Amino acid sequence: MSYILLIAFGSVTIDIGLNTIYGRILGQRRQGTMQGILMLSTGLARTVGPLSLTTVYSMYGPKFIWIIEMALICVVLCIWGVVYRRLVAPKVPNRKDMTY
C-alpha cells in the first residue's frame, strides 16, 4: 500500500516539476504545441506501456523486459551523445528583471 501511495504522489510531484522545467527551457517558442506533444506522449506511454509490457512479460518472462529496458536506455544515451553539443543552457533572467 505504501508503494502505491509513493508512486501516486511522487509521479504527480515529478510531473509538475518536469513540466515547469520544460516550459522554462522552451521559453517563448511554441510552448503550447510542445507541451501538448509532451502530454500526448506521456499519456500514450502510460496507456500502452503497461498493456504491452504485461503481454511481453506473460509470454517471455522478466528477462525480455530487462532487455527492452537496457535497449531503450542505450538508444537514449546514443541520441543524447549525438545532440550533446547542441544542448544550450536556458537564459535565466536576473531576479531584478522578474515580475511576479
N, CA, C and O atoms as CSV, one atom per row, in Angstrom:
chain,resi,resn,atom,element,x,y,z
A,1,MET,N,N,0.819,-1.194,0.000
A,1,MET,CA,C,0.000,0.000,0.000
A,1,MET,C,C,0.870,1.268,0.000
A,1,MET,O,O,0.556,2.247,-0.676
A,2,SER,N,N,1.963,1.231,0.766
A,2,SER,CA,C,2.823,2.418,0.808
A,2,SER,C,C,3.489,2.667,-0.546
A,2,SER,O,O,3.732,3.814,-0.920
A,3,TYR,N,N,3.785,1.589,-1.280
A,3,TYR,CA,C,4.379,1.730,-2.613
A,3,TYR,C,C,3.411,2.451,-3.549
A,3,TYR,O,O,3.817,3.316,-4.325
A,4,ILE,N,N,2.144,2.093,-3.471
A,4,ILE,CA,C,1.133,2.727,-4.328
A,4,ILE,C,C,1.035,4.214,-4.013
A,4,ILE,O,O,0.979,5.042,-4.923
A,5,LEU,N,N,1.013,4.554,-2.734
A,5,LEU,CA,C,0.939,5.963,-2.351
A,5,LEU,C,C,2.193,6.724,-2.762
A,5,LEU,O,O,2.110,7.867,-3.213
A,6,LEU,N,N,3.343,6.097,-2.607
A,6,LEU,CA,C,4.599,6.731,-3.002
A,6,LEU,C,C,4.614,7.022,-4.500
A,6,LEU,O,O,4.986,8.119,-4.916
A,7,ILE,N,N,4.215,6.055,-5.299
A,7,ILE,CA,C,4.172,6.250,-6.753
A,7,ILE,C,C,3.125,7.296,-7.123
A,7,ILE,O,O,3.371,8.141,-7.984
A,8,ALA,N,N,1.958,7.246,-6.476
A,8,ALA,CA,C,0.884,8.186,-6.803
A,8,ALA,C,C,1.308,9.625,-6.540
A,8,ALA,O,O,1.158,10.481,-7.412
A,9,PHE,N,N,1.828,9.899,-5.363
A,9,PHE,CA,C,2.220,11.266,-5.033
A,9,PHE,C,C,3.540,11.655,-5.688
A,9,PHE,O,O,3.718,12.806,-6.086
A,10,GLY,N,N,4.453,10.722,-5.804
A,10,GLY,CA,C,5.748,11.015,-6.408
A,10,GLY,C,C,5.650,11.338,-7.881
A,10,GLY,O,O,6.314,12.257,-8.361
A,11,SER,N,N,4.825,10.590,-8.609
A,11,SER,CA,C,4.718,10.838,-10.051
A,11,SER,C,C,4.073,12.183,-10.335
A,11,SER,O,O,4.456,12.868,-11.284
A,12,VAL,N,N,3.096,12.570,-9.520
A,12,VAL,CA,C,2.463,13.877,-9.709
A,12,VAL,C,C,3.465,14.993,-9.426
A,12,VAL,O,O,3.539,15.969,-10.173
A,13,THR,N,N,4.224,14.850,-8.361
A,13,THR,CA,C,5.208,15.869,-8.000
A,13,THR,C,C,6.292,15.984,-9.062
A,13,THR,O,O,6.663,17.091,-9.453
A,14,ILE,N,N,6.792,14.868,-9.523
A,14,ILE,CA,C,7.827,14.882,-10.557
A,14,ILE,C,C,7.266,15.429,-11.862
A,14,ILE,O,O,7.948,16.172,-12.568
A,15,ASP,N,N,6.025,15.067,-12.190
A,15,ASP,CA,C,5.401,15.534,-13.427
A,15,ASP,C,C,5.278,17.055,-13.432
A,15,ASP,O,O,5.566,17.695,-14.443
A,16,ILE,N,N,4.858,17.631,-12.330
A,16,ILE,CA,C,4.724,19.087,-12.240
A,16,ILE,C,C,6.086,19.759,-12.376
A,16,ILE,O,O,6.230,20.743,-13.101
A,17,GLY,N,N,7.076,19.226,-11.680
A,17,GLY,CA,C,8.418,19.804,-11.752
A,17,GLY,C,C,9.014,19.728,-13.142
A,17,GLY,O,O,9.594,20.700,-13.627
A,18,LEU,N,N,8.874,18.571,-13.792
A,18,LEU,CA,C,9.427,18.419,-15.139
A,18,LEU,C,C,8.715,19.311,-16.146
A,18,LEU,O,O,9.354,19.864,-17.041
A,19,ASN,N,N,7.396,19.460,-16.011
A,19,ASN,CA,C,6.672,20.345,-16.925
A,19,ASN,C,C,7.077,21.801,-16.722
A,19,ASN,O,O,7.148,22.564,-17.686
A,20,THR,N,N,7.340,22.187,-15.488
A,20,THR,CA,C,7.802,23.547,-15.219
A,20,THR,C,C,9.164,23.796,-15.852
A,20,THR,O,O,9.376,24.820,-16.502
A,21,ILE,N,N,10.084,22.860,-15.661
A,21,ILE,CA,C,11.416,22.994,-16.264
A,21,ILE,C,C,11.311,23.013,-17.783
A,21,ILE,O,O,11.968,23.820,-18.441
A,22,TYR,N,N,10.492,22.134,-18.340
A,22,TYR,CA,C,10.316,22.062,-19.791
A,22,TYR,C,C,9.772,23.380,-20.326
A,22,TYR,O,O,10.235,23.868,-21.357
A,23,GLY,N,N,8.800,23.953,-19.640
A,23,GLY,CA,C,8.241,25.232,-20.062
A,23,GLY,C,C,9.258,26.356,-20.016
A,23,GLY,O,O,9.276,27.218,-20.894
A,24,ARG,N,N,10.103,26.351,-19.000
A,24,ARG,CA,C,11.132,27.394,-18.906
A,24,ARG,C,C,12.201,27.229,-19.975
A,24,ARG,O,O,12.708,28.216,-20.508
A,25,ILE,N,N,12.541,25.993,-20.288
A,25,ILE,CA,C,13.535,25.755,-21.335
A,25,ILE,C,C,12.989,26.189,-22.689
A,25,ILE,O,O,13.722,26.748,-23.505
A,26,LEU,N,N,11.704,25.936,-22.931
A,26,LEU,CA,C,11.113,26.322,-24.212
A,26,LEU,C,C,11.045,27.831,-24.369
A,26,LEU,O,O,11.194,28.344,-25.478
A,27,GLY,N,N,10.825,28.543,-23.286
A,27,GLY,CA,C,10.751,29.998,-23.353
A,27,GLY,C,C,9.561,30.455,-24.176
A,27,GLY,O,O,8.438,29.993,-23.974
A,28,GLN,N,N,9.815,31.368,-25.109
A,28,GLN,CA,C,8.739,31.943,-25.911
A,28,GLN,C,C,8.450,31.155,-27.185
A,28,GLN,O,O,7.624,31.569,-27.999
A,29,ARG,N,N,9.117,30.037,-27.357
A,29,ARG,CA,C,8.835,29.218,-28.536
A,29,ARG,C,C,7.426,28.651,-28.434
A,29,ARG,O,O,6.726,28.925,-27.460
A,30,ARG,N,N,7.004,27.884,-29.396
A,30,ARG,CA,C,5.636,27.360,-29.446
A,30,ARG,C,C,5.374,26.451,-28.243
A,30,ARG,O,O,5.304,25.228,-28.368
A,31,GLN,N,N,5.235,27.069,-27.099
A,31,GLN,CA,C,5.152,26.336,-25.853
A,31,GLN,C,C,3.880,25.498,-25.762
A,31,GLN,O,O,3.925,24.369,-25.275
A,32,GLY,N,N,2.771,26.019,-26.211
A,32,GLY,CA,C,1.516,25.272,-26.148
A,32,GLY,C,C,1.569,23.993,-26.962
A,32,GLY,O,O,1.141,22.936,-26.497
A,33,THR,N,N,2.091,24.086,-28.168
A,33,THR,CA,C,2.210,22.909,-29.029
A,33,THR,C,C,3.170,21.891,-28.439
A,33,THR,O,O,2.876,20.696,-28.407
A,34,MET,N,N,4.318,22.366,-27.973
A,34,MET,CA,C,5.316,21.449,-27.428
A,34,MET,C,C,4.834,20.796,-26.133
A,34,MET,O,O,5.088,19.612,-25.913
A,35,GLN,N,N,4.147,21.543,-25.275
A,35,GLN,CA,C,3.583,20.962,-24.057
A,35,GLN,C,C,2.504,19.945,-24.410
A,35,GLN,O,O,2.380,18.916,-23.745
A,36,GLY,N,N,1.726,20.226,-25.449
A,36,GLY,CA,C,0.711,19.273,-25.896
A,36,GLY,C,C,1.322,17.975,-26.395
A,36,GLY,O,O,0.816,16.892,-26.100
A,37,ILE,N,N,2.416,18.081,-27.156
A,37,ILE,CA,C,3.104,16.878,-27.637
A,37,ILE,C,C,3.673,16.090,-26.461
A,37,ILE,O,O,3.609,14.861,-26.445
A,38,LEU,N,N,4.233,16.797,-25.471
A,38,LEU,CA,C,4.758,16.125,-24.277
A,38,LEU,C,C,3.641,15.401,-23.531
A,38,LEU,O,O,3.817,14.253,-23.125
A,39,MET,N,N,2.498,16.054,-23.345
A,39,MET,CA,C,1.370,15.426,-22.651
A,39,MET,C,C,0.829,14.232,-23.434
A,39,MET,O,O,0.479,13.209,-22.845
A,40,LEU,N,N,0.762,14.360,-24.760
A,40,LEU,CA,C,0.300,13.255,-25.600
A,40,LEU,C,C,1.218,12.052,-25.468
A,40,LEU,O,O,0.752,10.922,-25.319
A,41,SER,N,N,2.523,12.292,-25.522
A,41,SER,CA,C,3.462,11.170,-25.451
A,41,SER,C,C,3.464,10.519,-24.072
A,41,SER,O,O,3.558,9.295,-23.976
A,42,THR,N,N,3.363,11.307,-23.003
A,42,THR,CA,C,3.328,10.697,-21.672
A,42,THR,C,C,2.031,9.936,-21.452
A,42,THR,O,O,2.043,8.860,-20.853
A,43,GLY,N,N,0.919,10.470,-21.922
A,43,GLY,CA,C,-0.350,9.756,-21.792
A,43,GLY,C,C,-0.361,8.464,-22.584
A,43,GLY,O,O,-0.864,7.441,-22.119
A,44,LEU,N,N,0.196,8.516,-23.781
A,44,LEU,CA,C,0.278,7.312,-24.611
A,44,LEU,C,C,1.176,6.261,-23.965
A,44,LEU,O,O,0.852,5.073,-23.967
A,45,ALA,N,N,2.302,6.702,-23.415
A,45,ALA,CA,C,3.217,5.763,-22.753
A,45,ALA,C,C,2.580,5.143,-21.517
A,45,ALA,O,O,2.786,3.961,-21.240
A,46,ARG,N,N,1.805,5.933,-20.771
A,46,ARG,CA,C,1.146,5.407,-19.574
A,46,ARG,C,C,0.003,4.461,-19.915
A,46,ARG,O,O,-0.381,3.631,-19.091
A,47,THR,N,N,-0.537,4.577,-21.108
A,47,THR,CA,C,-1.620,3.690,-21.516
A,47,THR,C,C,-1.096,2.436,-22.192
A,47,THR,O,O,-1.473,1.323,-21.823
A,48,VAL,N,N,-0.237,2.608,-23.170
A,48,VAL,CA,C,0.242,1.480,-23.976
A,48,VAL,C,C,1.329,0.685,-23.258
A,48,VAL,O,O,1.387,-0.537,-23.393
A,49,GLY,N,N,2.185,1.358,-22.501
A,49,GLY,CA,C,3.308,0.700,-21.837
A,49,GLY,C,C,2.918,-0.473,-20.961
A,49,GLY,O,O,3.405,-1.582,-21.183
A,50,PRO,N,N,2.054,-0.273,-19.970
A,50,PRO,CA,C,1.690,-1.400,-19.112
A,50,PRO,C,C,0.991,-2.533,-19.854
A,50,PRO,O,O,1.213,-3.706,-19.550
A,51,LEU,N,N,0.153,-2.190,-20.819
A,51,LEU,CA,C,-0.554,-3.238,-21.565
A,51,LEU,C,C,0.407,-4.083,-22.392
A,51,LEU,O,O,0.334,-5.312,-22.379
A,52,SER,N,N,1.301,-3.421,-23.105
A,52,SER,CA,C,2.221,-4.176,-23.956
A,52,SER,C,C,3.262,-4.935,-23.135
A,52,SER,O,O,3.585,-6.078,-23.458
A,53,LEU,N,N,3.788,-4.318,-22.084
A,53,LEU,CA,C,4.805,-4.998,-21.284
A,53,LEU,C,C,4.221,-6.140,-20.459
A,53,LEU,O,O,4.925,-7.106,-20.167
A,54,THR,N,N,2.955,-6.049,-20.081
A,54,THR,CA,C,2.307,-7.177,-19.403
A,54,THR,C,C,2.202,-8.364,-20.337
A,54,THR,O,O,2.428,-9.504,-19.930
A,55,THR,N,N,1.861,-8.100,-21.581
A,55,THR,CA,C,1.782,-9.179,-22.570
A,55,THR,C,C,3.154,-9.801,-22.802
A,55,THR,O,O,3.289,-11.024,-22.834
A,56,VAL,N,N,4.166,-8.962,-22.963
A,56,VAL,CA,C,5.525,-9.474,-23.171
A,56,VAL,C,C,5.983,-10.274,-21.954
A,56,VAL,O,O,6.606,-11.325,-22.101
A,57,TYR,N,N,5.679,-9.783,-20.757
A,57,TYR,CA,C,6.082,-10.485,-19.533
A,57,TYR,C,C,5.404,-11.846,-19.426
A,57,TYR,O,O,6.040,-12.833,-19.056
A,58,SER,N,N,4.115,-11.898,-19.748
A,58,SER,CA,C,3.406,-13.179,-19.637
A,58,SER,C,C,3.876,-14.180,-20.688
A,58,SER,O,O,3.790,-15.388,-20.469
A,59,MET,N,N,4.370,-13.699,-21.818
A,59,MET,CA,C,4.827,-14.613,-22.866
A,59,MET,C,C,6.283,-15.039,-22.679
A,59,MET,O,O,6.618,-16.199,-22.915
A,60,TYR,N,N,7.163,-14.108,-22.254
A,60,TYR,CA,C,8.596,-14.382,-22.243
A,60,TYR,C,C,9.256,-14.295,-20.871
A,60,TYR,O,O,10.397,-14.732,-20.715
A,61,GLY,N,N,8.575,-13.750,-19.888
A,61,GLY,CA,C,9.165,-13.620,-18.559
A,61,GLY,C,C,9.915,-12.309,-18.382
A,61,GLY,O,O,9.926,-11.471,-19.284
A,62,PRO,N,N,10.542,-12.125,-17.220
A,62,PRO,CA,C,11.167,-10.835,-16.906
A,62,PRO,C,C,12.457,-10.554,-17.674
A,62,PRO,O,O,12.845,-9.394,-17.819
A,63,LYS,N,N,13.117,-11.582,-18.159
A,63,LYS,CA,C,14.398,-11.372,-18.839
A,63,LYS,C,C,14.233,-10.474,-20.066
A,63,LYS,O,O,15.039,-9.570,-20.285
A,64,PHE,N,N,13.210,-10.715,-20.852
A,64,PHE,CA,C,12.988,-9.928,-22.065
A,64,PHE,C,C,12.625,-8.483,-21.721
A,64,PHE,O,O,12.992,-7.566,-22.456
A,65,ILE,N,N,11.910,-8.269,-20.613
A,65,ILE,CA,C,11.570,-6.909,-20.179
A,65,ILE,C,C,12.847,-6.130,-19.858
A,65,ILE,O,O,12.975,-4.960,-20.219
A,66,TRP,N,N,13.790,-6.787,-19.177
A,66,TRP,CA,C,15.051,-6.122,-18.848
A,66,TRP,C,C,15.868,-5.840,-20.103
A,66,TRP,O,O,16.560,-4.824,-20.171
A,67,ILE,N,N,15.799,-6.707,-21.078
A,67,ILE,CA,C,16.498,-6.463,-22.346
A,67,ILE,C,C,15.911,-5.236,-23.039
A,67,ILE,O,O,16.646,-4.399,-23.563
A,68,ILE,N,N,14.584,-5.136,-23.039
A,68,ILE,CA,C,13.924,-3.966,-23.629
A,68,ILE,C,C,14.345,-2.700,-22.884
A,68,ILE,O,O,14.646,-1.680,-23.503
A,69,GLU,N,N,14.364,-2.772,-21.562
A,69,GLU,CA,C,14.765,-1.620,-20.747
A,69,GLU,C,C,16.188,-1.173,-21.065
A,69,GLU,O,O,16.441,0.018,-21.246
A,70,MET,N,N,17.108,-2.117,-21.134
A,70,MET,CA,C,18.502,-1.771,-21.440
A,70,MET,C,C,18.647,-1.226,-22.857
A,70,MET,O,O,19.447,-0.321,-23.092
A,71,ALA,N,N,17.886,-1.763,-23.796
A,71,ALA,CA,C,17.940,-1.261,-25.169
A,71,ALA,C,C,17.441,0.178,-25.237
A,71,ALA,O,O,18.033,1.007,-25.929
A,72,LEU,N,N,16.359,0.482,-24.526
A,72,LEU,CA,C,15.844,1.847,-24.513
A,72,LEU,C,C,16.846,2.817,-23.887
A,72,LEU,O,O,17.027,3.931,-24.379
A,73,ILE,N,N,17.490,2.395,-22.813
A,73,ILE,CA,C,18.499,3.248,-22.185
A,73,ILE,C,C,19.657,3.494,-23.144
A,73,ILE,O,O,20.161,4.614,-23.228
A,74,CYS,N,N,20.083,2.468,-23.863
A,74,CYS,CA,C,21.170,2.630,-24.838
A,74,CYS,C,C,20.778,3.580,-25.962
A,74,CYS,O,O,21.584,4.407,-26.387
A,75,VAL,N,N,19.544,3.465,-26.445
A,75,VAL,CA,C,19.071,4.355,-27.509
A,75,VAL,C,C,19.067,5.802,-27.018
A,75,VAL,O,O,19.530,6.700,-27.722
A,76,VAL,N,N,18.546,6.027,-25.815
A,76,VAL,CA,C,18.501,7.386,-25.268
A,76,VAL,C,C,19.908,7.944,-25.077
A,76,VAL,O,O,20.162,9.104,-25.402
A,77,LEU,N,N,20.823,7.134,-24.555
A,77,LEU,CA,C,22.202,7.597,-24.375
A,77,LEU,C,C,22.878,7.903,-25.710
A,77,LEU,O,O,23.652,8.855,-25.805
A,78,CYS,N,N,22.595,7.113,-26.733
A,78,CYS,CA,C,23.163,7.383,-28.062
A,78,CYS,C,C,22.623,8.688,-28.634
A,78,CYS,O,O,23.380,9.497,-29.170
A,79,ILE,N,N,21.316,8.891,-28.518
A,79,ILE,CA,C,20.724,10.139,-29.006
A,79,ILE,C,C,21.294,11.323,-28.231
A,79,ILE,O,O,21.618,12.357,-28.816
A,80,TRP,N,N,21.415,11.169,-26.924
A,80,TRP,CA,C,21.969,12.233,-26.094
A,80,TRP,C,C,23.406,12.533,-26.495
A,80,TRP,O,O,23.805,13.697,-26.540
A,81,GLY,N,N,24.180,11.506,-26.783
A,81,GLY,CA,C,25.559,11.702,-27.217
A,81,GLY,C,C,25.653,12.444,-28.536
A,81,GLY,O,O,26.572,13.237,-28.737
A,82,VAL,N,N,24.709,12.194,-29.439
A,82,VAL,CA,C,24.718,12.858,-30.745
A,82,VAL,C,C,24.357,14.334,-30.608
A,82,VAL,O,O,24.976,15.178,-31.256
A,83,VAL,N,N,23.373,14.659,-29.780
A,83,VAL,CA,C,22.901,16.042,-29.691
A,83,VAL,C,C,23.520,16.817,-28.532
A,83,VAL,O,O,23.141,17.963,-28.294
A,84,TYR,N,N,24.457,16.223,-27.809
A,84,TYR,CA,C,25.013,16.862,-26.611
A,84,TYR,C,C,25.610,18.237,-26.904
A,84,TYR,O,O,25.402,19.173,-26.132
A,85,ARG,N,N,26.334,18.369,-27.984
A,85,ARG,CA,C,26.978,19.650,-28.304
A,85,ARG,C,C,25.966,20.721,-28.711
A,85,ARG,O,O,26.273,21.913,-28.679
A,86,ARG,N,N,24.772,20.300,-29.091
A,86,ARG,CA,C,23.740,21.263,-29.477
A,86,ARG,C,C,22.910,21.736,-28.291
A,86,ARG,O,O,22.139,22.686,-28.424
A,87,LEU,N,N,23.053,21.095,-27.141
A,87,LEU,CA,C,22.287,21.492,-25.968
A,87,LEU,C,C,22.761,22.856,-25.481
A,87,LEU,O,O,23.961,23.121,-25.411
A,88,VAL,N,N,21.815,23.706,-25.150
A,88,VAL,CA,C,22.129,25.060,-24.721
A,88,VAL,C,C,21.432,25.309,-23.387
A,88,VAL,O,O,20.264,24.961,-23.216
A,89,ALA,N,N,22.139,25.901,-22.462
A,89,ALA,CA,C,21.532,26.247,-21.180
A,89,ALA,C,C,20.520,27.366,-21.389
A,89,ALA,O,O,20.774,28.285,-22.168
A,90,PRO,N,N,19.373,27.307,-20.707
A,90,PRO,CA,C,18.385,28.372,-20.872
A,90,PRO,C,C,18.886,29.669,-20.255
A,90,PRO,O,O,19.614,29.660,-19.263
A,91,LYS,N,N,18.490,30.771,-20.853
A,91,LYS,CA,C,18.856,32.079,-20.311
A,91,LYS,C,C,17.886,32.411,-19.183
A,91,LYS,O,O,16.684,32.557,-19.409
A,92,VAL,N,N,18.403,32.527,-17.995
A,92,VAL,CA,C,17.578,32.832,-16.831
A,92,VAL,C,C,17.699,34.322,-16.551
A,92,VAL,O,O,18.805,34.832,-16.378
A,93,PRO,N,N,16.559,35.033,-16.505
A,93,PRO,CA,C,16.638,36.472,-16.250
A,93,PRO,C,C,17.095,36.738,-14.815
A,93,PRO,O,O,16.929,35.913,-13.917
A,94,ASN,N,N,17.677,37.926,-14.640
A,94,ASN,CA,C,18.078,38.332,-13.290
A,94,ASN,C,C,16.852,38.439,-12.405
A,94,ASN,O,O,15.744,38.672,-12.888
A,95,ARG,N,N,17.053,38.270,-11.131
A,95,ARG,CA,C,15.938,38.339,-10.191
A,95,ARG,C,C,15.290,39.728,-10.224
A,95,ARG,O,O,14.087,39.850,-9.994
A,96,LYS,N,N,16.067,40.764,-10.503
A,96,LYS,CA,C,15.537,42.126,-10.549
A,96,LYS,C,C,14.580,42.309,-11.721
A,96,LYS,O,O,13.637,43.096,-11.639
A,97,ASP,N,N,14.822,41.579,-12.817
A,97,ASP,CA,C,14.014,41.735,-14.020
A,97,ASP,C,C,12.723,40.926,-13.977
A,97,ASP,O,O,11.841,41.125,-14.812
A,98,MET,N,N,12.604,40.023,-13.022
A,98,MET,CA,C,11.436,39.141,-12.979
A,98,MET,C,C,10.252,39.859,-12.356
A,98,MET,O,O,10.397,40.600,-11.383
A,99,THR,N,N,9.087,39.630,-12.926
A,99,THR,CA,C,7.853,40.169,-12.362
A,99,THR,C,C,7.025,39.014,-11.845
A,99,THR,O,O,6.976,37.946,-12.456
A,100,TYR,N,N,6.386,39.230,-10.738
A,100,TYR,CA,C,5.589,38.157,-10.133
A,100,TYR,C,C,4.134,38.461,-10.212
A,100,TYR,O,O,3.312,37.669,-9.752
